[in-house]
Amino acid sequence: MASTLAHAPSPSPHAVTNQAPPLAPYDASDDAALLEGLRREGAEWAEPDVRRLGALAGGEQAQEWAEQANRYEPELRTHDRYGNRIDEVDFHPSWHHLMRTAVAEGLAGAPWADDRPGAHVARTAGGLVWGHTDAGHGCPTSMTYAAVPALRAQPELAAVYEPLLTSRVYEPGLRTPAGKRGLLAGMGMTEKQGGSDVRTNTTTATPAAEPGVYTLRGHKWFTSAPMCDVFLVLAQAPGGLSCFLVPRVLPDGSRNTFRIQRLKDKLGNRSNASSEPEFDNTVAWLVGPEGRGVRTIVEMVNCTRLDCVMMSAALMRKTLVEAGHHVRHRAAFGAPLIDQPLMRNVLADLALESEAATTLTLRLAGAADRAVRADGDRETEAAFRRIATAVGKFWVTKRGPAFTAEALECLGGNGYVEESGMPRHYREAPLLSIWEGSGNVNALDVLRALGREPGTAEALFAELALARGADTRLDAAVSRLKAGLGEASPVGARRLVELMALTLQASLLVRHAPPAVADAFCATRLGGDWGHSFGTLPAGADLDAVLERSLPD
């Protein structure tokens, strides 16, 4: 007998349920820690621009530019169709859209031409929000920013090139530098036989007939953004290791010898070209005295190290926003993921790490800004910048890979798929720890600053003293740090610098963040009430307050 029961139609196997909608458009500047730090460090005047750039960064178009710039990677053309050596790198149009926006928004050299207090802070805040797009194009903008103070060691060269390096006009293509409306700068330090030990460089610089002009011969192992117009390069001159300005195109319009032997096949940062250039009778101009190349180019390195901290903090914030968005829209075991207690613990722990990184980044930017100005406590800020930037570079960039891995895991298998964008962020994170000196290089640099540069330790402890008495765990950690300085050694450098970073971050949060954030950070990072992975905040931590502050609506 036929059944009289009515059968409900089964759902289509292609129906999409319980999946998060696209995140974009969203506002990348919707970050309380960032906006508060921007105001606190003297750049409140830039908030409208930062907010506008944040909306642009989180928009569908900018996010598509970032995805395409990484999917369609740069291509090297060594010769033209006739056999002439050209050494050109071709980029997808999306790369140029990203670059044009970054330069126009003042994320390259523009702050050096801006007399307003907080100009460098404004640039860093802009980088924190525009960093929600693509990290690769942050390399040439960072090097252009950093080249200006190094180039000032040779005033006659700075007079020619600085107005173009501080321009807000992006003009790609190799042409006579003086004929362009804006320039980009790169740098070439490392060689295959030495890496970070640049004293072993073998590239030679031979004086030419004209004073200050040399010819270079040698090979560089990592030179990113080879499409830039000019490069600061280290080479061995008769007086020792020296710094030189190398233009891709000479003043007469002819091509300088800058043979790109190959592009690196890298783990991440794939939108950006990294190359091995060869110099052969390459024309260069001396920057600073002979034999003082490291001291000259270190001005550039100090700036790019700050940008490594900035880009790591931006990457943390971006992946936290992605994870928070996913768990708000995904349900499991009968409830939205955002309401699952353990997931809330993970997200809150990530939020603490992100806020600490952002707050420290903006404090470093404030020090950088005040260190180059004639008014105020310039010397103290310069000393603080010197040691704290190396400390921040070591620690924040070290935290990035673990952070992005945990944020990716919040999406489960969806996060392991390229379409989510999370694998790209995960591949990007380790580079920021390697660039401008790996962990060991930066940890040892902190010891060098403490031992050889008067005022650095005093500046650090003066900063920490501003939070004295506010948290007993922080006070105890500062005491341990002071005791540790007395027995500092290379073998223990990482442990010492880690404690410096954590006490510095904690002191900033105790002074400037809500009590729930500062208490949870001090309890875990300094008080020992923490496990070995994210998501191990103690039972007393106010997760609701942390998440309400940190996750955008």
VOLOPA-139802 format. One record per residue (C-alpha): chain; residue in three letters; residue number from 1; x, y, z. Coordinates in Angstrom, 2 decimals, decimal comma, always signed. Each point is the difference from the previous one (the first is absolute). Layout:
kolti;loro;lonu;east;north;up
A;ala;NUM;X;Y;Z
...
END
This chain:
kolti;loro;lonu;east;north;up
A;met;1;+0,00;+0,00;+0,00
A;ala;2;+1,40;+3,42;-0,90
A;ser;3;+1,08;+2,15;+2,89
A;thr;4;-2,15;+2,98;+0,82
A;leu;5;+2,79;+1,79;+1,91
A;ala;6;+1,17;+3,27;-1,54
A;his;7;+3,75;+0,23;-0,51
A;ala;8;+1,67;+3,37;+0,42
A;pro;9;+2,38;+0,73;-2,85
A;ser;10;+3,59;-0,67;+0,96
A;pro;11;+2,29;+3,04;-0,02
A;ser;12;+2,07;+0,54;-3,09
A;pro;13;+3,55;-1,29;+0,42
A;his;14;+1,16;+3,32;-1,45
A;ala;15;-1,74;+2,20;+2,56
A;val;16;+2,52;+2,08;+1,93
A;thr;17;-0,68;+0,13;+3,73
A;asn;18;+2,09;+0,71;+3,10
A;gln;19;+2,72;+1,78;-1,95
A;ala;20;+1,26;+3,48;+0,82
A;pro;21;-0,79;+2,67;-2,61
A;pro;22;+2,88;+1,95;-1,54
A;leu;23;+1,68;+2,35;+2,45
A;ala;24;+0,46;+2,85;-2,47
A;pro;25;-1,03;+2,71;+0,11
A;tyr;26;+1,13;+0,81;+3,52
A;asp;27;+1,87;+2,83;+1,72
A;ala;28;+3,64;-0,89;+0,71
A;ser;29;+0,30;+3,05;+2,25
A;asp;30;-2,75;-1,23;+2,34
A;asp;31;+2,61;-0,74;+2,65
A;ala;32;-0,14;+1,76;+3,37
A;ala;33;+3,66;-0,65;+0,82
A;leu;34;+1,13;+1,51;-3,29
A;leu;35;-2,13;+3,14;+0,20
A;glu;36;+0,84;+0,61;+3,65
A;gly;37;+3,71;-0,41;-0,73
A;leu;38;-0,23;+2,35;-2,98
A;arg;39;-1,41;+2,74;+2,23
A;arg;40;+2,31;-0,71;+2,92
A;glu;41;+3,15;+0,17;-2,12
A;gly;42;-0,83;+3,42;-1,41
A;ala;43;-1,64;-0,68;-3,36
A;glu;44;-3,67;+0,49;+0,82
A;trp;45;-0,16;+2,36;-2,97
A;ala;46;+0,47;-3,01;-2,29
A;glu;47;-3,01;-1,97;+1,29
A;pro;48;-2,37;+0,96;-2,86
A;asp;49;+2,56;-1,17;-2,57
A;val;50;+0,72;-3,21;+1,91
A;arg;51;-3,71;-0,76;+0,21
A;arg;52;-0,48;+0,69;-3,69
A;leu;53;+2,96;-2,23;-0,87
A;gly;54;-1,33;-2,71;+2,31
A;ala;55;-3,31;-0,07;-1,85
A;leu;56;+1,86;-0,18;-3,30
A;ala;57;+2,29;-2,80;+1,23
A;gly;58;-2,94;-2,14;+1,09
A;gly;59;-1,94;+0,65;-3,18
A;glu;60;-0,68;-2,65;-2,59
A;gln;61;+2,20;+1,65;-2,64
A;ala;62;+3,13;+0,34;+2,14
A;gln;63;-0,39;-3,56;+1,29
A;glu;64;-0,27;-1,22;-3,59
A;trp;65;+3,12;+1,95;-0,94
A;ala;66;+1,88;-1,76;+2,80
A;glu;67;-1,19;-3,44;-1,07
A;gln;68;+0,85;+0,58;-3,66
A;ala;69;+3,43;+1,50;+0,70
A;asn;70;+0,94;-3,22;+1,78
A;arg;71;-1,67;-2,38;-2,45
A;tyr;72;+1,67;+1,57;-3,05
A;glu;73;+3,60;+0,25;+1,11
A;pro;74;+2,69;+2,31;-1,41
A;glu;75;+1,83;-1,20;-3,09
A;leu;76;+3,60;+0,78;-0,93
A;arg;77;+0,92;+1,01;-3,54
A;thr;78;+3,77;+0,10;-0,34
A;his;79;+0,06;+0,85;-3,74
A;asp;80;-2,24;+1,61;-2,55
A;arg;81;-0,97;-1,72;-3,26
A;tyr;82;+3,16;+1,27;-1,70
A;gly;83;+2,38;-1,38;+2,61
A;asn;84;+0,67;+3,24;+1,85
A;arg;85;+0,43;-0,35;+3,76
A;ile;86;-2,90;+1,79;+1,73
A;asp;87;-0,44;-1,67;+3,43
A;glu;88;-3,64;+0,97;+0,40
A;val;89;-2,53;-1,50;+2,43
A;asp;90;-3,63;-0,11;-1,11
A;phe;91;-2,81;+0,26;+2,57
A;his;92;-3,72;-0,61;-0,11
A;pro;93;-2,02;+3,25;-0,17
A;ser;94;-1,28;-0,65;+3,52
A;trp;95;+3,54;+0,44;+1,37
A;his;96;+0,12;+3,46;-1,53
A;his;97;-3,41;+0,87;+1,47
A;leu;98;+1,26;-0,96;+3,46
A;met;99;+3,26;+1,90;-0,46
A;arg;100;-1,70;+3,10;-1,38
A;thr;101;-2,33;+0,14;+2,99
A;ala;102;+2,76;-0,60;+2,54
A;val;103;+2,24;+2,74;-1,40
A;ala;104;-2,87;+2,47;-0,40
A;glu;105;-1,04;-0,61;+3,61
A;gly;106;+3,47;+0,89;+1,27
A;leu;107;+1,15;-3,50;+0,92
A;ala;108;+3,35;+0,41;-1,80
A;gly;109;+2,32;+2,96;+0,60
A;ala;110;-2,61;+2,73;+0,52
A;pro;111;+0,39;+0,44;+3,81
A;trp;112;+3,52;+1,36;-0,44
A;ala;113;-1,49;+2,96;-1,87
A;asp;114;-2,80;+0,53;+2,55
A;asp;115;+0,81;+2,40;+2,86
A;arg;116;-3,06;-0,89;+2,09
A;pro;117;+0,71;-1,76;+3,30
A;gly;118;-1,13;-3,59;-0,30
A;ala;119;+0,63;-0,31;-3,75
A;his;120;+1,90;-3,27;+0,45
A;val;121;-2,69;-1,30;+2,36
A;ala;122;-2,65;+0,80;-2,59
A;arg;123;+1,94;-1,95;-2,60
A;thr;124;+0,33;-3,00;+2,32
A;ala;125;-3,71;+0,06;+0,79
A;gly;126;-0,71;+0,13;-3,72
A;gly;127;+2,25;-3,00;-0,48
A;leu;128;-1,85;-1,89;+2,74
A;val;129;-3,29;+0,34;-1,86
A;trp;130;+1,25;-0,19;-3,59
A;gly;131;+1,90;-3,12;+1,09
A;his;132;-3,35;-1,79;-0,04
A;thr;133;+0,47;-0,27;-3,77
A;asp;134;+3,37;-1,39;-1,10
A;ala;135;+3,32;-0,09;+1,82
A;gly;136;+2,19;-0,29;-3,09
A;his;137;-0,34;+3,55;-1,25
A;gly;138;+0,83;+1,22;+3,48
A;cys;139;+3,62;-0,90;-0,78
A;pro;140;+0,78;+2,74;-2,59
A;thr;141;-2,03;+2,60;+1,91
A;ser;142;+1,90;-0,88;+3,18
A;met;143;+3,42;+0,20;-1,65
A;thr;144;-0,88;+3,31;-1,64
A;tyr;145;-1,00;+1,39;+3,39
A;ala;146;+3,17;-1,33;+1,60
A;ala;147;+2,39;+1,20;-2,70
A;val;148;-0,52;+3,70;+0,75
A;pro;149;+1,85;+0,28;+3,35
A;ala;150;+2,87;-2,13;-1,33
A;leu;151;+0,32;+2,10;-3,14
A;arg;152;+0,28;+3,14;+2,12
A;ala;153;+3,52;-1,13;+0,87
A;gln;154;+0,88;+1,41;-3,45
A;pro;155;-1,80;+3,37;-0,16
A;glu;156;+0,68;+0,68;-3,69
A;leu;157;-1,66;-3,31;-0,96
A;ala;158;-2,86;+0,58;+2,44
A;ala;159;-0,66;+3,36;-1,60
A;val;160;-0,59;-1,71;-3,35
A;tyr;161;-1,83;-3,15;+1,04
A;glu;162;-1,86;+0,78;+3,22
A;pro;163;-2,76;+2,13;-1,58
A;leu;164;-0,75;-2,92;-2,34
A;leu;165;+0,18;-2,68;+2,70
A;thr;166;-2,44;+1,97;+2,17
A;ser;167;-2,42;+0,55;-2,87
A;arg;168;-3,53;-1,43;+0,11
A;val;169;+0,12;-0,83;-3,70
A;tyr;170;+0,49;-3,60;-1,09
A;glu;171;+1,65;-0,10;-3,40
A;pro;172;+1,14;-3,51;-0,97
A;gly;173;+2,44;-0,70;-2,79
A;leu;174;+3,73;+0,55;-0,39
A;arg;175;+0,80;+3,52;-1,12
A;thr;176;+2,49;+2,72;+0,92
A;pro;177;-0,67;+0,63;+3,71
A;ala;178;+0,01;+3,78;-0,30
A;gly;179;-2,64;-0,25;-2,74
A;lys;180;-2,51;-1,84;+2,20
A;arg;181;-2,54;+1,43;+2,43
A;gly;182;+0,68;-2,61;+2,68
A;leu;183;+2,62;-2,63;+0,77
A;leu;184;+0,19;-3,29;+1,88
A;ala;185;+3,11;-1,21;+1,81
A;gly;186;+1,33;-3,44;+0,90
A;met;187;+3,10;-1,33;+1,70
A;gly;188;+2,60;-2,69;-0,65
A;met;189;+1,93;-1,21;+3,02
A;thr;190;+0,31;-3,77;+0,23
A;glu;191;+2,14;-2,30;-2,13
A;lys;192;-0,08;-3,76;-0,30
A;gln;193;+3,19;-0,64;+1,94
A;gly;194;-0,96;+2,06;+3,05
A;gly;195;-3,69;+0,81;+0,33
A;ser;196;-0,39;+2,21;+3,07
A;asp;197;+3,79;+0,12;+0,45
A;val;198;+0,46;+2,82;-2,47
A;arg;199;+3,65;+0,41;+1,01
A;thr;200;+0,70;-2,99;-2,26
A;asn;201;-1,44;+1,75;-3,06
A;thr;202;+2,18;-0,32;-3,08
A;thr;203;-1,66;+2,51;-2,32
A;thr;204;+2,69;+2,55;-0,81
A;ala;205;-0,22;+3,74;-0,55
A;thr;206;+2,72;+1,63;-2,10
A;pro;207;+0,35;+3,81;+0,02
A;ala;208;-0,59;+1,65;-3,36
A;ala;209;+1,55;+3,20;-1,26
A;glu;210;-2,88;+2,15;+1,22
A;pro;211;+0,02;+0,60;+3,80
A;gly;212;-2,60;-2,07;+1,83
A;val;213;-0,66;-2,27;-2,98
A;tyr;214;+0,93;-3,69;+0,06
A;thr;215;-0,53;-3,10;-2,08
A;leu;216;-1,30;-3,16;+1,65
A;arg;217;+0,65;-3,63;-0,81
A;gly;218;-1,67;-2,87;+1,82
A;his;219;-3,18;-1,92;+0,69
A;lys;220;-2,76;+0,49;+2,59
A;trp;221;-1,94;-2,94;+1,39
A;phe;222;-3,27;+1,65;+1,09
A;thr;223;-1,10;+3,29;-1,52
A;ser;224;-3,75;+0,43;+0,16
A;ala;225;-2,04;+2,26;-2,23
A;pro;226;+2,57;+0,17;-2,85
A;met;227;-2,37;+2,24;-1,96
A;cys;228;+0,88;+2,91;+2,31
A;asp;229;+1,74;+3,04;-1,45
A;val;230;+2,97;+0,22;+2,38
A;phe;231;+1,68;-2,30;+2,54
A;leu;232;+2,21;+0,45;+3,02
A;val;233;+2,69;-2,67;-0,29
A;leu;234;+2,92;-1,15;+2,14
A;ala;235;+3,33;-0,64;-1,69
A;gln;236;+3,70;-0,21;+0,91
A;ala;237;+1,74;+3,29;-0,87
A;pro;238;+3,73;+0,65;+0,56
A;gly;239;-0,89;+1,41;+3,43
A;gly;240;-2,19;-2,93;+1,01
A;leu;241;-3,67;-0,97;-0,20
A;ser;242;-1,91;+3,00;-1,29
A;cys;243;-3,49;+1,04;-1,07
A;phe;244;-0,84;+1,00;-3,57
A;leu;245;-2,95;+1,32;-1,96
A;val;246;-0,63;-2,06;-3,13
A;pro;247;-2,58;+1,30;-2,51
A;arg;248;-1,54;-2,38;-2,51
A;val;249;+0,13;+2,77;-2,63
A;leu;250;+2,91;+2,44;-0,19
A;pro;251;-0,45;+3,78;-0,30
A;asp;252;+0,69;-0,14;-3,74
A;gly;253;-2,88;-2,44;-0,50
A;ser;254;+2,09;-3,12;-0,55
A;arg;255;-0,59;-3,20;+1,93
A;asn;256;+2,35;-0,65;+2,89
A;thr;257;+1,28;-3,57;+0,20
A;phe;258;-2,42;-1,75;+2,34
A;arg;259;-0,33;-3,55;-1,32
A;ile;260;-2,82;-1,89;+1,69
A;gln;261;+1,23;-3,58;-0,06
A;arg;262;-3,21;-1,50;+1,36
A;leu;263;-3,02;+0,61;+2,22
A;lys;264;-0,21;-1,94;+3,25
A;asp;265;-2,63;-2,74;+0,26
A;lys;266;-1,20;+0,83;+3,52
A;leu;267;-2,27;-1,56;+2,61
A;gly;268;-2,13;+3,14;+0,17
A;asn;269;+0,14;+3,69;-0,90
A;arg;270;-0,64;-1,19;-3,51
A;ser;271;-1,50;+3,21;-1,35
A;asn;272;+3,39;+1,65;+0,54
A;ala;273;+3,01;-0,81;-2,14
A;ser;274;+3,22;-0,88;+1,82
A;ser;275;+3,07;-0,33;-2,14
A;glu;276;+3,71;-0,67;-0,40
A;pro;277;+1,55;+2,96;-1,83
A;glu;278;+3,50;+0,01;-1,40
A;phe;279;+2,15;+3,14;-0,25
A;asp;280;+2,64;+0,30;-2,71
A;asn;281;+1,56;+3,42;-0,44
A;thr;282;-3,18;+1,35;+1,60
A;val;283;+0,07;+3,72;+0,72
A;ala;284;-0,61;+0,98;+3,63
A;trp;285;+0,29;+3,08;+2,21
A;leu;286;+1,54;-0,16;+3,48
A;val;287;-2,43;+0,67;+2,88
A;gly;288;+1,78;+0,99;+3,19
A;pro;289;+3,72;-0,55;+0,64
A;glu;290;+1,94;-2,97;-1,30
A;gly;291;+0,18;-2,78;+2,54
A;arg;292;-3,19;+1,13;+1,78
A;gly;293;-2,48;-1,88;-2,15
A;val;294;-1,70;-1,92;+2,78
A;arg;295;-0,37;+3,10;+2,16
A;thr;296;-1,49;+1,84;-2,98
A;ile;297;-2,47;-2,65;-1,08
A;val;298;-1,03;-0,85;+3,57
A;glu;299;-2,19;+3,10;-0,12
A;met;300;-1,93;-1,80;-2,73
A;val;301;-0,10;-3,25;+1,97
A;asn;302;-1,44;+1,71;+3,10
A;cys;303;-2,94;+1,20;-2,08
A;thr;304;-0,61;-3,27;-1,79
A;arg;305;+0,13;-1,90;+3,30
A;leu;306;-2,82;+2,18;+1,26
A;asp;307;-1,94;-0,91;-3,13
A;cys;308;+0,57;-3,71;+0,67
A;val;309;-1,66;+0,50;+3,39
A;met;310;-2,78;+2,00;-1,64
A;met;311;-0,66;-2,59;-2,70
A;ser;312;-0,02;-2,83;+2,55
A;ala;313;-2,52;+1,90;+2,10
A;ala;314;-2,11;+0,67;-3,09
A;leu;315;+0,09;-3,68;-0,92
A;met;316;-1,07;-0,97;+3,52
A;arg;317;-2,90;+2,41;-0,11
A;lys;318;-1,08;-1,11;-3,47
A;thr;319;-0,06;-3,69;+0,91
A;leu;320;-1,74;+0,71;+3,31
A;val;321;-2,74;+1,89;-1,86
A;glu;322;-0,32;-2,90;-2,45
A;ala;323;-0,25;-2,52;+2,84
A;gly;324;-2,51;+2,11;+1,94
A;his;325;-2,17;+0,40;-3,08
A;his;326;-0,01;-3,73;-0,67
A;val;327;-0,94;-1,06;+3,52
A;arg;328;-2,83;+2,51;+0,14
A;his;329;-1,65;-1,65;-3,00
A;arg;330;+0,90;-3,65;+0,49
A;ala;331;-1,84;-2,36;+2,37
A;ala;332;+1,22;-3,26;+1,49
A;phe;333;-1,45;-2,36;+2,59
A;gly;334;-3,22;+1,95;+0,25
A;ala;335;+1,35;+3,53;+0,47
A;pro;336;+1,90;+2,70;-1,92
A;leu;337;+3,75;-0,46;+0,35
A;ile;338;+0,29;+3,45;+1,54
A;asp;339;-2,09;-1,23;+2,94
A;gln;340;+2,11;-3,09;+0,62
A;pro;341;+2,01;+0,64;+3,19
A;leu;342;+3,27;-1,44;-1,26
A;met;343;-0,20;+1,88;-3,30
A;arg;344;-0,59;+3,21;+1,93
A;asn;345;+3,13;-0,74;+2,01
A;val;346;+2,04;-0,46;-3,16
A;leu;347;-1,30;+3,19;-1,61
A;ala;348;+0,50;+2,05;+3,16
A;asp;349;+3,57;-1,26;+0,32
A;leu;350;+0,68;+0,94;-3,61
A;ala;351;-1,61;+3,38;+0,61
A;leu;352;+2,38;+0,69;+2,89
A;glu;353;+2,99;-0,83;-2,17
A;ser;354;-1,27;+2,17;-2,83
A;glu;355;-0,68;+3,00;+2,22
A;ala;356;+3,42;-0,28;+1,64
A;ala;357;+1,67;-0,10;-3,42
A;thr;358;-1,98;+2,97;-1,34
A;thr;359;+0,57;+2,10;+3,13
A;leu;360;+3,74;-0,66;-0,04
A;thr;361;+0,19;+0,76;-3,74
A;leu;362;-1,55;+3,43;+0,46
A;arg;363;+2,21;+0,76;+3,01
A;leu;364;+3,04;-0,82;-2,15
A;ala;365;-1,35;+2,25;-2,75
A;gly;366;-0,47;+2,79;+2,52
A;ala;367;+3,61;-0,38;+1,11
A;ala;368;+1,16;+0,05;-3,61
A;asp;369;-1,98;+3,17;-0,62
A;arg;370;+1,26;+1,82;+3,07
A;ala;371;+3,60;-1,15;-0,53
A;val;372;+0,26;+1,95;-3,25
A;arg;373;-1,50;+3,23;+1,31
A;ala;374;+1,90;+2,85;+1,62
A;asp;375;-2,50;+0,58;+2,79
A;gly;376;-0,80;-2,18;+3,01
A;asp;377;+2,10;-2,74;+1,58
A;arg;378;+1,66;-0,99;-3,25
A;glu;379;+3,02;-1,79;+1,45
A;thr;380;-2,00;-2,20;+2,37
A;glu;381;-2,46;-0,92;-2,72
A;ala;382;+2,84;-0,80;-2,39
A;ala;383;+1,58;-2,29;+2,59
A;phe;384;-3,33;-1,67;+0,73
A;arg;385;-0,65;-0,45;-3,72
A;arg;386;+3,42;-1,58;-0,46
A;ile;387;-0,49;-2,79;+2,50
A;ala;388;-3,77;-0,42;-0,08
A;thr;389;-0,17;-0,36;-3,78
A;ala;390;+2,46;-2,89;+0,10
A;val;391;-1,92;-1,54;+2,92
A;gly;392;-3,31;+0,39;-1,84
A;lys;393;+1,44;-1,35;-3,22
A;phe;394;+1,18;-3,12;+1,81
A;trp;395;-3,19;-0,73;+1,91
A;val;396;-2,98;+1,17;-2,04
A;thr;397;+1,26;-1,60;-3,20
A;lys;398;+0,71;-3,21;+1,94
A;arg;399;-3,61;-0,10;+1,22
A;gly;400;-1,41;+0,47;-3,50
A;pro;401;+0,31;-3,58;-1,35
A;ala;402;-1,56;-1,61;+3,11
A;phe;403;-2,74;+2,63;-0,02
A;thr;404;-0,95;-0,46;-3,65
A;ala;405;+0,04;-3,77;+0,39
A;glu;406;-2,48;+0,21;+2,89
A;ala;407;-2,21;+2,48;-1,85
A;leu;408;+0,01;-2,29;-3,04
A;glu;409;-1,04;-2,91;+2,19
A;cys;410;-3,07;+1,93;+1,16
A;leu;411;-1,31;-0,50;-3,53
A;gly;412;+0,72;-3,72;+0,11
A;gly;413;+0,41;-1,62;-3,39
A;asn;414;-1,38;+3,13;-1,66
A;gly;415;+3,05;+1,87;+1,22
A;tyr;416;+2,34;-2,49;-1,65
A;val;417;-1,48;+0,74;-3,42
A;glu;418;+1,67;+2,68;-2,11
A;glu;419;-3,31;+1,70;-0,79
A;ser;420;-0,30;+1,06;+3,65
A;gly;421;+3,17;+2,09;-0,26
A;met;422;+1,29;-1,41;+3,28
A;pro;423;+2,75;-2,16;-1,55
A;arg;424;+1,42;+3,13;-1,65
A;his;425;+0,14;+1,77;+3,37
A;tyr;426;+1,53;-3,06;+1,64
A;arg;427;+2,77;-0,16;-2,62
A;glu;428;+0,65;+3,70;+0,39
A;ala;429;+0,52;+0,00;+3,77
A;pro;430;+3,48;-1,63;+0,27
A;leu;431;+1,59;+2,42;-2,44
A;leu;432;-0,47;+2,96;+2,32
A;ser;433;+2,19;-1,71;+2,59
A;ile;434;+2,71;-0,68;-2,60
A;trp;435;+0,03;+3,39;-1,75
A;glu;436;+2,40;+2,59;+1,41
A;gly;437;+1,76;-2,53;+2,21
A;ser;438;-1,38;-3,28;+1,29
A;gly;439;-0,74;-0,65;+3,67
A;asn;440;+3,59;-0,62;+1,01
A;val;441;+1,24;+3,10;-1,79
A;asn;442;-2,53;+2,22;+1,76
A;ala;443;+0,49;-1,58;+3,42
A;leu;444;+3,75;+0,52;-0,24
A;asp;445;-0,57;+3,52;-1,27
A;val;446;-1,90;+0,76;+3,21
A;leu;447;+3,01;-1,16;+2,03
A;arg;448;+2,26;+2,12;-2,20
A;ala;449;-2,16;+3,08;+0,61
A;leu;450;-0,02;-0,60;+3,74
A;gly;451;+3,76;-0,41;+0,13
A;arg;452;+1,18;+2,66;-2,42
A;glu;453;-2,64;+2,71;-0,28
A;pro;454;-0,44;+2,13;+3,13
A;gly;455;-3,53;+0,82;+1,00
A;thr;456;-1,79;-2,95;-1,57
A;ala;457;-0,57;-1,99;+3,21
A;glu;458;-0,91;+3,17;+1,86
A;ala;459;-2,56;+0,94;-2,66
A;leu;460;-1,59;-3,45;+0,13
A;phe;461;-0,31;-0,03;+3,78
A;ala;462;-1,29;+3,57;+0,02
A;glu;463;-2,82;-1,16;-2,24
A;leu;464;-0,72;-3,00;+2,21
A;ala;465;+0,04;+2,21;+3,09
A;leu;466;-3,05;+1,88;-1,29
A;ala;467;-2,10;-3,04;+0,99
A;arg;468;+1,72;-0,67;+3,34
A;gly;469;-2,42;-1,01;+2,74
A;ala;470;-2,92;-0,66;-2,34
A;asp;471;+0,41;-3,80;-0,09
A;thr;472;+2,05;-2,14;+2,38
A;arg;473;+0,73;-2,57;-2,70
A;leu;474;+1,44;+2,68;-2,25
A;asp;475;+2,08;+1,44;+2,83
A;ala;476;+1,41;-3,46;+0,73
A;ala;477;+0,81;-0,55;-3,68
A;val;478;+1,85;+3,34;-0,20
A;ser;479;+2,04;-1,04;+3,04
A;arg;480;+0,89;-3,29;-1,70
A;leu;481;+0,98;+1,92;-3,09
A;lys;482;+2,34;+2,31;+1,92
A;ala;483;+1,64;-3,01;+1,64
A;gly;484;+0,33;-1,72;-3,37
A;leu;485;+1,88;+2,93;-1,53
A;gly;486;+2,82;-0,58;+2,45
A;glu;487;+0,65;-3,46;-1,39
A;ala;488;-0,93;+0,54;-3,65
A;ser;489;+1,82;-2,27;-2,43
A;pro;490;-0,47;-1,05;-3,64
A;val;491;-1,24;-3,46;+0,96
A;gly;492;-2,82;+1,53;+2,03
A;ala;493;-0,74;+2,92;-2,28
A;arg;494;-3,33;-1,30;-1,25
A;arg;495;-1,36;-0,58;+3,49
A;leu;496;+1,08;+3,48;+1,09
A;val;497;-1,47;+1,75;-3,05
A;glu;498;-3,23;-1,95;+0,34
A;leu;499;-0,38;+1,29;+3,56
A;met;500;+0,77;+3,54;-1,20
A;ala;501;-2,74;-0,26;-2,62
A;leu;502;-2,60;-1,40;+2,37
A;thr;503;+0,68;+2,56;+2,72
A;leu;504;-0,12;+2,80;-2,55
A;gln;505;-3,28;-1,22;-1,49
A;ala;506;-1,47;-0,54;+3,46
A;ser;507;+1,00;+3,48;+1,16
A;leu;508;-1,69;+1,56;-3,01
A;leu;509;-3,19;-2,01;+0,52
A;val;510;-0,09;+0,74;+3,74
A;arg;511;+0,20;+3,70;-0,76
A;his;512;-2,24;+0,21;-3,05
A;ala;513;-2,26;-3,06;-0,44
A;pro;514;-3,19;-0,87;+1,91
A;pro;515;+0,60;-1,89;+3,27
A;ala;516;-1,36;-3,28;-1,41
A;val;517;+2,62;+0,05;-2,78
A;ala;518;+2,93;+1,03;+2,20
A;asp;519;-0,89;-2,46;+2,78
A;ala;520;-0,34;-2,98;-2,33
A;phe;521;+3,27;+0,87;-1,75
A;cys;522;+1,97;+0,37;+3,23
A;ala;523;-1,55;-3,14;+1,53
A;thr;524;+1,04;-2,12;-2,96
A;arg;525;+3,11;+1,50;-1,58
A;leu;526;+1,59;+1,06;+3,30
A;gly;527;-1,85;-1,81;+2,79
A;gly;528;+0,46;-3,54;-1,29
A;asp;529;-3,74;-0,78;-0,03
A;trp;530;+0,12;-1,08;-3,63
A;gly;531;+0,52;-3,15;-2,02
A;his;532;+2,22;-0,59;-3,00
A;ser;533;-2,57;+0,82;-2,67
A;phe;534;-2,56;+2,69;-0,73
A;gly;535;-3,34;-0,59;+1,66
A;thr;536;+1,35;-0,70;+3,49
A;leu;537;-1,09;+3,17;+1,79
A;pro;538;-0,85;-0,61;+3,67
A;ala;539;-3,56;-0,42;+1,22
A;gly;540;-0,11;+3,50;+1,49
A;ala;541;+0,80;+1,81;-3,25
A;asp;542;-2,79;+2,30;-1,22
A;leu;543;-0,36;-1,51;-3,47
A;asp;544;-3,18;+1,93;-0,77
A;ala;545;+1,66;+3,37;+0,59
A;val;546;+3,05;-0,93;-2,06
A;leu;547;-2,07;-1,25;-2,95
A;glu;548;-2,44;+2,89;+0,10
A;arg;549;+2,92;+2,40;-0,33
A;ser;550;+1,95;-1,94;-2,61
A;leu;551;-2,39;-1,48;-2,52
A;pro;552;-1,62;+2,42;-2,46
A;asp;553;-3,79;+0,03;-0,30
END
